[in-house]
Amino acid sequence: MEVVFMKQLTILDWVALVLVIVGAINWGLVGLFSFDLVAAIFSSMSVISRIVYDLVGLAGLYLIFVVGMIQRK
């Protein structure tokens, strides 16, 4: 299998990737230990924790778009 297209990651790509990783780790902790790391750091459903959850969700949507663009190439 030959890789034809290599995309250079932008700052936005890296930020999205880090946010999705943080979200995945948080969900893993919730699933395994019933421990919400974001809520523990910023308090449960505070404005800041809701912003973090929103950013993680947006980052996931952004990465879906990026992967779709890469697959079309």
C-alpha positions, 0 to 999 in steps of 0.5 A: 500500500503506497501513501500518496498524500502526506498532510503537514499538521497545523497548529489547529490540527495539533490542538484538536488532536490533544483535546481529543486525546484528553477527552478519550483519557477522560472517558476511559477514566469515567468508564473504568473508575467512575472518575471524571478528571475534567470535573475533578480539576474544574468542578462538576459542570462549572463554566470552565468544565463545560467549555472544555467539554465543548472544545473536546467535542468540536475538536472531534468534529474537526478531526472527522472533517480532516480525516475525510479530507485526507481520505479523499486525496 
